[in-house]
Amino acid sequence: MENESTTEHSYGKLVDSPSGFMIVVTVVGRNVGRQLAVGFCSIGGTMVILLFCIIIKKLKRSEYAFFRKPKTENYRNIEAFLKNCGSLSPKRYTYSDIKKITNSFETELGKGSFGSVFKGKLENGCLVAVKVLKGLKGNGDDFINEVAAISRTSHVHIVTLLGFCFEGSQRALIYEFMRNGSLDKFIHNGGSLTYSQLGWEALYRIAVGIARGLEYLHRGCNTRIVHFDIKPHNILLNEDFCPKISDFGLAKLCPQKESIISLVGARGTPGYIAPEVFNRNFGGVSHKSDVYSYGMMVLEMVGGRKNISVEVDRTSEIYFPYWIYKRLELDEELGLHGIMNDKANASSRKMIIVGLWCIQIDPTHRPSMSRVVEMLEGSVESLQIPPKPFLSSPPRAPVDSSSPLTS
């Protein structure tokens, strides 16, 4: 049997082999060059892409290896610290736990330079505030300070730390939820919220509560804790307007017997920083630095405004402590919002006098927080008007809020 068949692109003939199998001989025609070129280009392109991916991967590994060593050292330090805390350390959560607790960070309560705070709920239904920290500053001191300081506390006027997360670069702190938020929204609103929603008696109770919390930090703990950032924003209020001190990122722990604290650089918030914290010529840094911050905050509670403000009718009112001191000195009416009776008048006068004692330039002239509590809870008649808490008259123009007070 013989069969011949040709096509446009092949030639030859099909011949039966002796064994009965057909042998096909086909030669590809003129498109072979083009097809081979396309094939080689495809293979070459794929190899280039693979090579590029390998190079990028190696570069990333090199970069990770370059930065890994210092991070690992910081992480080891923090892990060692958490281990040393032992039973004092609160419950540890994973980052996936944090996402679950906050429902993937659905409700933001607030934010700042530290990061953001989100509303969350634990498995037992307990509402919490989750503070998610951003960026590992230095060697993680802020995170260590917060866990170390609050882990050593147990007081009605100190916020409770329920747990934390430390997983790679992810760090978070879980606090009890404070329904009324921070104090600043009640006192930095031109007085409209301060007195209509709180009233003088509530403000007075808040001032006493904060003083008791600071007294505990300074004297009630085995290790004295100096907060270094007392301000309205860091005072949280629960549903009953019970105040709790929060945010211990700048706190410093020191032995009770040591009165002077070694401190490198200034820390705190402008407007509340004690003079000696940014200039040692004013004296040594100690727990009295918290007393100064407390005094500035109490005066803002009284005035329902920032201590330095241009939104006033007269230049003499720009610096509230100076203005209110002149009123006391001349025995004039205080001219404050919402004073309706003798009890409110007595509460406000006590807060003013105590606040002015607390902001004395010389730290040794400031009362301890124990003495502050006694003064607030005593009679207003027993209080003496303090010396002027300024080196000179305040400037006529407002101080930049980004710079610390130097008066």
Secondary structure, 3 states (H helix, E strand, C coil): CEECCCECCECCCEEECCCCCEECCCCCCCCHHHHHHHHHHHHHHHHHHHHHHHHHHHHHHHHHHHHHHHHHHHHHHHHHHHHHHHHHCCEEECHHHHHHHCCCCCCEEEEECCEEEEEEECCCCCEEEEEEECCCCCCCHHHHHHHHHHHCCCCCCECCEEEEEEECCEEEEEEECCCCCECHHHHCCCCHHHHHHHHHHHHHHHHHHHHHHHHHHHHHCCCEEECCCCCHHHEEECCCCCEEECCCCCCEEECCCCCCCCCCCCCCCCCCCCHHHHCHHHCCCCCHHHHHHHHHHHHHHHHCCCCECCCCCCHHHCEHHHHHHHHHHCCCCCCCCCCCCHHHHHHHHHHHHHHHHHCCCCHHHCCCHHHHHHHHHCCHHHCCCCCCCCCCCCCCCCCCCCCCCCC
